[in-house]
Amino acid sequence: MDHSTIIDETRRWISAIVIGLNLCPFARRVFDGDKIRFVVSAAQDEAGLLNDLTVELTALAASTSIETTLLIHPHPLGDFLDYNDSLDLGEQRIEELGL
C-alpha cells in the first residue's frame, strides 16, 4: 500500500473514531487546522522505527506550524504487545532528547 493511501486511511480513522467518538477533546482543533504531520515509516524493525521517531521528534520540536506528528508504522510492531513493549524505548528517547 502506498504512503498516501495509508495517510488517507489514518485521516479517516481520526475523523470517524478519535474525533467522531470524542476520544480526544483536543484532536478536532489540530485536525481541522491542518496542524498534524502524518509520516509513514518505511522501517522494517524496531531499531529503524526508533530512528524515525528521533527524526520526527526533532522536527516537531523545531516546528512552529505543526503541533503533533503521527508516525505511522505499517511494518514493525504489528502485534499490540510488541507495540506496548516499545513505548518505554520511545519515552526514553524523548528524555534523551530533552523533550
C-alpha positions, 0 to 999 in steps of 0.5 A: 500500500502506498504512503498516501493511501495509508495517510488517507486511511489514518485521516479517516480513522481520526475523523470517524473514531478519535474525533467522531467518538470524542476520544480526544477533546483536543484532536478536532482543533489540530485536525481541522487546522491542518496542524498534524504531520502524518509520516509513514515509516518505511522501517522494517524493525524496531531499531529503524522505527526508533530512528524515525521517531528521533527524526520526527521528534526533532522536527516537531520540536523545531516546528512552529506550524505543526503541533503533533506528528503521527508516525505511522508504522505499517511494518514493525510492531504489528502485534499490540504487545510488541507495540506496548513493549516499545513505548518505554524505548520511545519515552526514553528517547524523548528524555534523551532528547530533552523533550 
